């Protein structure tokens, strides 16, 4: 099917950030055999394209593929991902229970505190353990 440019649209979020989109629409989806896989809309399939976002995404992909980017990403796996895995699996923290940024920050502070106390306890136990 042919997809053609329809119009521009500008959206402003609640923080005042503006995003510009190019909107493309399929000419006719009525008898298309792929309509069920392509869209749930009653009308034709629309595609929103944000050129600024796509450019930023491409730049980040290039950075990630560089030697430095691969090194940083590999380090992230050991530095950060293991902490979140521990917090989710061992501490049972799956979601925030409070609303609002300030309350969520406090709640995560408690989780981080619990994680750090546990790390300190493990380090203390290792230090006290006699060498075998």
Residue pairs with C-beta under 8 A, 6 or more apart in sequence:
1 26
1 27
1 28
1 29
1 32
2 26
2 27
3 24
3 25
3 26
3 27
3 45
3 47
4 24
4 25
4 27
5 22
5 23
5 24
6 23
6 24
6 25
6 46
7 23
8 20
8 21
8 22
8 23
9 20
9 21
9 23
9 48
10 18
10 19
10 20
10 21
11 18
11 19
11 21
12 18
12 19
13 19
19 50
19 52
19 53
20 50
20 51
20 52
21 48
21 49
21 50
22 48
22 49
22 50
22 51
23 46
23 47
23 48
23 49
24 46
24 47
24 49
25 44
25 45
25 46
25 47
26 32
26 44
26 45
26 46
27 44
28 44
29 35
29 38
29 39
29 43
29 44
29 45
32 38
35 45
38 45
39 45
63 69
64 70
64 73
83 115
86 115
87 93
87 111
87 115
88 94
91 111
91 114
91 115
93 111
96 104
96 107
96 108
97 107
98 104
98 106
98 107
